[in-house]
Amino acid sequence: MTDRHPLSLSGGQQQRLVVAAARLSARRIVVFDEPSSGVDRRHLHSITQVMRDLADDGAVVVLISHDDELLALAADQELRLRPIDA
C-alpha cells in the first residue's frame, strides 16, 4: 500500500493515514476533525489510542466529533456548542 496515492485509498484508510501522520508530526497541538468517519469499531479503538498517546506525550489534542462512543473513549473534557437562540 506504500506505493498508492492517498486519494486511491478507502475513506477509512485515508483517516488512518491522517492519524498516523499526526502521530509522526511531533506537533504540540493536534486537531482531529471527525476522525471516526469511515472507520470501523476496531480502528476506532486504535485511533483513540493514538490520541491518548499524543496527549500522554504532552500534546494538546482537540477532538471535534459527533460520535458519542469516540468521545467517551477519547475525551477527558467536553465542550458542547449550541446554537444561539434568535
Secondary structure, 3 states (H helix, E strand, C coil): CCCCCHHHCCHHHHHHHHHHHHHHHCCCEEEEECCCCCCCHHHHHHHHHHHHHHHHCCCEEEEECCCHHHHHHHCCCCCCCCCCCC
